[in-house]
């Protein structure tokens, strides 16, 4: 298998584009919705079908590689693993809201070295490798505003946040976000939030109870664009973004220390997760 992170980025971009036609055909069509964790955590037949298409593209490009997908779990162990969310923002996708994406990261020997976050509706490809980050092939640098002028993107709070943090703590944080920032938008796609901060279209983002496929590609794109990612597991910082349970991430030039501290303290107070 080629070792270049640029080769891995190219394969991720190709897989994103390969699955886009079937997703665009399904978008805003009648579809059956089922649920996973709770009534707010939805999945469609298109998530599963898209993951099959993506897996076929990636493993054809890199025989012997394996896939960790949101829908299909892990296909095995290998030095090269793809971390895939076939539709990040399924609730938006299922209801016809144009804020969802395909997220693919390449993890080599435990380190994420390339990734792509693709918005098929807008036809924007956010991607990164060890040479930097690009938006639609053009080098991208993330520059952010500080509070109180900044805009924060989240998918917070959802039912799981209320259960993990407790309603009082969750709603107090929501009040803080509303008052401290010029705008707070709960969007429904963590990967796309990270990509938008990387592009300089927003300033800071955060989330709780994340999985590798939620953040692996987006965090790399943001970091390679000059932004930062602060991940925590039960309040303890973790250097590997895709192993974080809770996080705050922002663009270059603004540290957002208050929000980082708040999220770290809340992460530490959450009952240990399995």
C-alpha positions as MATLAB code, in Angstrom:
seq = 'XXXXXXXXXXXXXXXXXXXXXXXXXXXXXXXXXXXXXXXXXXXXXXXXXXXXXXXXXXXXXXXXXXXXXXXXXXXXXXXXXXXXXXXXXXXXXXXXXXXXXXXXXXXXXXXXXXXXXXXXXXXXXXXXXXXXXXXXXXXXXXXXXXXXXXXXXXXXXXXXXXXXXXXXXXXXXXXXXXXXXXXXXXXXXXXXXXXXXXXXXXXXXXXXXXXXXXXXXXXXXXXXXXXXXXXXXXXXXXXXXXXXXXXXXXXXXXXXXXXXXXXXXXXXXXXXXX';
ca = [
       0.000    0.000    0.000;
       1.360    3.497   -0.830;
       2.504    5.298    2.283;
       1.942    8.888    1.188;
      -0.671   10.806    3.160;
      -1.524   12.569   -0.103;
      -2.441    9.186   -1.616;
      -4.668    8.495    1.379;
      -6.327   11.886    1.107;
      -6.974   11.297   -2.583;
      -8.595    7.923   -1.849;
     -10.810    9.505    0.812;
     -11.884   12.258   -1.591;
     -12.616    9.701   -4.313;
     -14.765    7.619   -1.969;
     -16.684   10.731   -0.883;
     -17.438   11.640   -4.465;
     -18.277    8.045   -5.374;
     -21.103    7.938   -2.849;
     -22.429   11.449   -3.497;
     -24.780   10.630   -6.419;
     -26.738    8.014   -4.472;
     -27.036   10.316   -1.475;
     -28.147   13.298   -3.558;
     -30.733   11.125   -5.296;
     -32.129   10.103   -1.902;
     -31.971   13.559   -0.309;
     -35.422   15.167    0.033;
     -37.131   11.961   -1.080;
     -39.507    9.842    0.956;
     -37.495    7.573    3.230;
     -37.991    5.247    6.149;
     -36.382    6.424    9.386;
     -35.438    4.171   12.295;
     -33.753    5.054   15.573;
     -30.694    3.847   17.463;
     -29.778    5.250   20.880;
     -33.010    7.205   21.411;
     -35.832    8.813   19.448;
     -33.506   11.649   18.384;
     -30.714    9.394   17.045;
     -31.994    8.426   13.611;
     -30.678    6.223   10.830;
     -31.883    5.496    7.307;
     -31.290    2.737    4.798;
     -29.162    5.254    2.915;
     -26.596    5.447    5.758;
     -25.973    1.733    5.508;
     -25.944    1.643    1.704;
     -23.555    4.599    1.570;
     -21.137    2.892    3.947;
     -21.091   -0.171    1.684;
     -20.199    2.010   -1.321;
     -17.500    3.871    0.609;
     -15.989    0.658    1.980;
     -15.797   -0.858   -1.497;
     -14.051    2.245   -2.871;
     -11.490    2.474   -0.065;
     -10.596   -1.210    0.122;
     -10.270   -1.396   -3.669;
      -7.831    1.522   -3.577;
      -5.908    0.043   -0.630;
      -6.298   -3.754   -0.484;
      -5.723   -5.050    3.021;
      -6.945   -1.893    4.709;
      -9.903   -2.069    7.108;
     -12.845    0.190    7.868;
     -14.333    1.424   11.117;
     -17.765    2.733   10.190;
     -20.600    4.203   12.201;
     -23.080    1.711   10.774;
     -20.999   -1.423   10.174;
     -18.480   -1.320   13.009;
     -14.953   -2.561   12.341;
     -14.019   -4.884    9.481;
     -10.844   -6.092   11.229;
      -7.326   -4.999   12.169;
      -4.599   -3.580    9.929;
      -1.959   -0.864    9.992;
      -4.221    1.245    7.764;
      -7.743    1.878    8.994;
     -10.399    4.124    7.507;
     -12.752    5.873    9.940;
     -16.034    6.509    8.145;
     -19.269    8.342    8.816;
     -21.331    7.824    5.649;
     -23.800   10.579    6.575;
     -22.845   12.880    9.431;
     -26.036   14.780   10.132;
     -28.522   12.023    9.324;
     -31.384   13.830   11.067;
     -30.857   16.801    8.730;
     -30.496   14.522    5.706;
     -33.717   12.680    6.553;
     -35.716   15.899    6.909;
     -34.356   17.680    3.843;
     -32.078   20.149    5.642;
     -28.915   20.794    3.634;
     -26.404   20.482    6.476;
     -24.883   16.996    6.318;
     -21.700   15.499    4.967;
     -19.592   12.426    4.297;
     -16.591   12.097    6.631;
     -13.604    9.797    5.966;
     -10.290    9.720    7.840;
      -7.221    7.559    7.246;
      -5.577    6.232   10.404;
      -2.109    4.743    9.914;
      -0.553    2.901   12.862;
      -2.959    4.642   15.226;
      -2.422    8.180   13.903;
      -4.865   10.054   11.684;
      -2.796   11.258    8.722;
      -5.365   12.206    6.078;
      -9.029   12.952    5.791;
     -11.886   14.428    3.840;
     -15.193   16.008    4.806;
     -17.468   16.394    1.796;
     -20.664   18.433    1.578;
     -22.402   16.992   -1.500;
     -25.188   19.594   -1.613;
     -22.802   22.553   -1.712;
     -20.113   20.492   -3.488;
     -17.448   21.574   -1.004;
     -14.539   19.232   -0.297;
     -12.597   19.978    2.890;
      -9.497   17.763    2.991;
      -6.118   17.439    4.661;
      -2.888   15.468    4.652;
       0.556   16.111    6.066;
       1.098   18.994    3.636;
      -1.835   21.036    4.952;
      -5.562   21.567    4.438;
      -7.488   22.503    1.319;
     -10.995   23.610    0.421;
     -11.938   22.479   -3.083;
      -8.243   22.105   -3.830;
      -7.231   25.576   -2.630;
      -5.009   25.878    0.474;
      -7.060   26.833    3.514;
      -6.108   28.731    6.677;
      -8.386   29.037    9.676;
      -8.680   32.451   11.337;
     -11.186   32.923   14.160;
     -12.736   35.684   16.198;
     -12.693   35.721   19.996;
     -15.746   36.129   22.207;
     -17.971   38.111   22.358;
     -17.750   38.570   18.579;
     -17.399   34.877   17.753;
     -19.919   32.407   16.393;
     -20.065   28.946   17.979;
     -21.401   25.894   16.159;
     -22.618   22.875   18.123;
     -25.109   20.042   17.998;
     -25.887   20.821   21.634;
     -27.950   20.061   23.571;
     -29.523   16.786   22.491;
     -31.254   14.284   24.751;
     -27.997   12.444   25.433;
     -26.359   15.676   26.651;
     -29.179   16.218   29.147;
     -28.776   12.644   30.376;
     -24.962   12.769   30.639;
     -24.537   16.236   32.122;
     -27.838   16.573   33.947;
     -30.455   19.054   32.824;
     -29.292   21.879   35.086;
     -25.668   21.691   33.939;
     -26.590   21.290   30.270;
     -29.032   24.189   30.234;
     -26.639   26.389   32.194;
     -24.012   25.769   29.522;
     -26.574   26.546   26.821;
     -27.355   29.850   28.557;
     -23.615   30.608   28.735;
     -23.148   29.942   25.021;
     -26.100   32.200   24.226;
     -24.828   35.078   26.343;
     -21.069   34.873   25.730;
     -21.107   34.529   21.943;
     -22.564   36.715   19.231;
     -24.289   33.679   17.706;
     -24.810   30.070   18.778;
     -26.119   27.631   16.180;
     -27.035   24.012   16.872;
     -26.543   22.482   13.449;
     -26.607   18.690   13.679;
     -23.287   17.761   12.006;
     -20.145   17.776   14.106;
     -17.840   16.961   11.185;
     -19.206   19.805    9.100;
     -18.955   22.165   12.070;
     -15.229   21.390   12.337;
     -14.812   21.915    8.601;
     -16.613   25.268    8.697;
     -14.364   26.465   11.504;
     -11.380   25.286    9.442;
     -12.628   27.391    6.532;
     -13.023   30.468    8.748;
     -16.800   30.489    8.321;
     -17.258   30.131   12.062;
     -14.992   30.425   15.078;
     -15.391   27.637   17.631;
     -17.258   24.352   18.036;
     -17.757   21.742   20.744;
     -19.431   18.443   21.500;
     -19.977   15.708   24.074;
     -20.125   11.906   23.777;
     -18.389   11.790   20.414;
     -17.116    8.777   18.474;
     -14.050    8.502   16.216;
     -16.128    8.894   13.049;
     -17.623   12.145   14.386;
     -14.339   14.025   14.622;
     -11.396   12.160   13.063;
     -11.459   13.775    9.621;
     -12.807   17.180   10.667;
     -10.295   17.619   13.474;
      -7.384   16.868   11.155;
      -8.678   19.336    8.560;
      -9.036   22.003   11.237;
      -5.607   21.401   12.755;
      -3.886   21.330    9.377;
      -5.616   24.609    8.536;
      -4.023   26.199   11.605;
      -6.809   25.673   14.119;
      -6.812   23.636   17.324;
      -8.673   20.762   18.943;
      -8.889   20.093   22.702;
     -10.220   16.615   23.436;
     -11.039   15.036   26.792;
     -11.838   11.612   28.172;
     -13.541   11.956   31.570;
     -11.910   15.373   31.852;
      -8.394   14.164   31.037;
      -6.852   15.730   27.930;
      -6.147   13.377   25.039;
      -3.791   14.238   22.206;
      -5.583   12.007   19.694;
      -8.747   13.794   18.553;
     -10.440   10.608   17.370;
     -10.126    9.108   20.844;
     -11.772   12.076   22.576;
     -15.201   11.738   24.154;
     -15.764   15.480   24.605;
     -14.087   18.414   22.875;
     -13.756   22.088   22.063;
     -12.121   23.159   18.801;
     -11.453   26.544   17.292;
      -9.791   28.498   14.539;
      -6.390   30.102   14.685;
      -5.930   33.262   16.709;
      -8.567   32.766   19.428;
      -8.124   30.353   22.352;
     -11.628   30.377   23.912;
     -10.132   29.349   27.254;
     -13.383   29.843   29.159;
     -15.271   27.345   26.994;
     -12.387   24.861   27.052;
     -12.362   25.001   30.855;
     -16.152   24.619   31.063;
     -16.197   21.576   28.794;
     -13.259   19.954   30.578;
     -14.958   20.378   33.964;
     -18.233   18.984   32.654;
     -16.415   16.085   30.999;
     -14.747   15.233   34.316;
     -18.104   15.214   36.100;
     -19.803   12.782   33.713;
     -20.387    9.309   35.085;
     -17.785    7.019   33.452;
     -18.902    5.735   30.078;
     -18.255    2.163   28.999;
];
